[in-house]
Amino acid sequence: MHMKNFLLILILSLLSCSCFAQTEPKNEKEKSEMKPSKNEDGEWELTVIDPQFDYFLNAIAKPISQYSESYLKNRNTLLVSEWNSYYFSGRYRNIIESSIDYDPKEKYGVKFEYKLYQVFAYVNWKYGLKMNGLSGSDTTRH
């Protein structure tokens, strides 16, 4: 699966579970953005529809128990900033097609923080996109 297809599936899955809302660009000059929102239970969640992502989480990613929520929040704050910087500068256009609206002051919960962090680790694992915000032990060679 090409990266563009993965991100389209990721974005569509985020829209379908109301985890994020995205505005579709009317033309190339308008910016696209993913915005977090809560589910019906009032919890933040993230769904990624990509069979390889589930494989990555189960077979390659470190388990959630190896991270603290504060560690993940700190890393995600850096990673979202780095991701958005790439998006707005036009770097990695074939990989990054939207910005992420992430508020470091918001309490998303450890499950959401873990899954978001693993999305960045997955993009590194599958597509080789090296991000400075990833811990060295979470970067993998494809």
Order of alpha helices (4+ residues) and beta strands (2+ residues): alpha-beta-beta-alpha-alpha-beta-alpha
